[in-house]
Amino acid sequence: MKKNKHYLLPDISRPGKVGCQLPELDVPAAELPPREKLRQELTLPEVSEAELVRHFTSLSRRNYGVDTGFYPLGSCTMKYNPKWHEDIARFPGFQDIHPYQPADTVPGALQLMFELQELLAEITGLDATSLTPMAGAQGELAGLLMVRAYHRSRGEDRRRKILVPDSAHGTNPATAAMCGFEVKTIPSNGDGNLDLKSLVSLMNEESAALTLTMPTTLGLFDPRIAEISAIVHERGGLLIGDGANLNSLLGKVKFGDLGFDCVQLNLHKTFSTPHGGGGPGSGPVCVKAGLADFLPSLLVAKDKKRYQFTSPPITIGRLGAACGNFGVMVKAYTYIHSLGAEGLKEVSENAVLNANYIKEKLKPYYHLPYDRTCMHEVVFSGKKQKARGVATLDIAKRLLDYGFHPPTVYFPQVVEEAIMIEPTETESKETLDAFIEAMIEIAREAEQNPELLHHAPHNTPVRRLDEANAARKPNLRWKMK
Ligand SMILES: *Cc1c(COP(=O)(O)O)cnc(C)c1O
């Protein structure tokens, strides 16, 4: 990797080199703007075409992605998605249509959306779906706006609190606050489940809903979900699910059966669109019949054999200019149909099997705070290594030297020195074994040569970055010195 440095443009720029040839002028020459408006100097690098291609190619190879290696991030499913689903989404009949063209010119697209609404309702065991939200967080927003509208419609405006477990994904409390709710945190108990005593004491006539990620962000299935649901509903609240990562429940368990009133799904995690590239997302919301009239518009309805856009009677409104990210819907539809009911079940079985395999193999080396069967992800703690002066960040950085993207670290915050690993259902045993081996090797290094870890990574193009500054003050343009 280091050798690529040779191709950095500032180093190889030489006056007079050109990377392209312009044809002879075969149109009338245009007047240039007046001299004072022209830049006298344009400090662009001067390189040949081959050098330019090598420069950009070498930059692209410094990227790590799911197409180059294993990507075990917890809480954000980063699995491999079949490439041919992209081909389907690029069919001209799907790609070249416009959200504002007359609906009767695109019946096939509407049919696909209608059927996807129904498929997601069936998968979640709920009654109605709106596909419009364009991210998981926007799906959460739709859910809580519906919660607010629901309580208002019953004259219960005083329900202004949303209960959120302490292990929740950051978007959950943020969304509640954005909707103007007051956030009340519910602690987890020693098993990693929701603390029922706290729930009982906080769930009162001022509470609007409990938002619960299932499986929890600790990668666990809360076995007392029926009790949780009863407590929330008996006291007039709603149970809102965060189904961003559904790859352990697909085909196995339905949110509706667990007592949830509403859940958002991340099609760009579970259903065959890559997550994490900042590309288009889709976070449909599925609800029980009692919330269906509030769903965000537009929905697709079927009237005899005709499909058309409709708006629910007391909709919370629109969440975007059009009807959502259609290309992502096409891929989800393709994914569901290509796997079928049996295939979706297998997804869950493999996701859970892979996570538990890693859990059992790494348990002797890393502290496991909740030693029980996990779902699609497992949360370790770097506590043992920390006691020897090796931080979880050092472990994560060292993994880069072994050619692996690090897992999520320091989240969920309820686990000290958290290391949150989601292998996903798409990785082979060989890949998992190689990752496990690297993790074991690093645990050994932490005992024998902690100094090595303090300075990791050693063989990446750049070492430790100032991530906060990189995000807040991005420097995206190269300038000639
Ligand atoms: C990814 C994720 C979200 C947010 O989804 P975005 O599409 O990034 O907005 C919310 N909750 C959980 C549990 C997630 O994993």
The ligand as an SDF file (V2000), in Angstrom:
LIG
                    3D

 15 15  0  0  0  0  0  0  0  0999 V2000
  -28.8740    1.9960   11.6260 C   0  0  0  0  0  0  0  0  0  0  0  0
  -29.8100    2.0800   12.7420 C   0  0  0  0  0  0  0  0  0  0  0  0
  -30.6950    3.1590   12.8380 C   0  0  0  0  0  0  0  0  0  0  0  0
  -30.6580    4.3870   11.9150 C   0  0  0  0  0  0  0  0  0  0  0  0
  -30.8500    4.1070   10.5690 O   0  0  0  0  0  0  0  0  0  0  0  0
  -30.3900    5.1910    9.4770 P   0  0  0  0  0  0  0  0  0  0  0  0
  -30.8990    4.6510    8.1870 O   0  0  0  0  0  0  0  0  0  0  0  0
  -28.9180    5.2730    9.5380 O   0  0  0  0  0  0  0  0  0  0  0  0
  -31.0540    6.4750    9.8200 O   0  0  0  0  0  0  0  0  0  0  0  0
  -31.5860    3.1510   13.8840 C   0  0  0  0  0  0  0  0  0  0  0  0
  -31.6140    2.1470   14.7820 N   0  0  0  0  0  0  0  0  0  0  0  0
  -30.7890    1.0960   14.7060 C   0  0  0  0  0  0  0  0  0  0  0  0
  -30.8630    0.0160   15.7420 C   0  0  0  0  0  0  0  0  0  0  0  0
  -29.8470    1.0160   13.6950 C   0  0  0  0  0  0  0  0  0  0  0  0
  -28.9990   -0.0020   13.6500 O   0  0  0  0  0  0  0  0  0  0  0  0
  1  2  1  0
  2  3  1  0
  2 14  2  0
  3  4  1  0
  3 10  2  0
  4  5  1  0
  5  6  1  0
  6  7  2  0
  6  8  1  0
  6  9  1  0
 10 11  1  0
 11 12  2  0
 12 13  1  0
 12 14  1  0
 14 15  1  0
M  END
$$$$
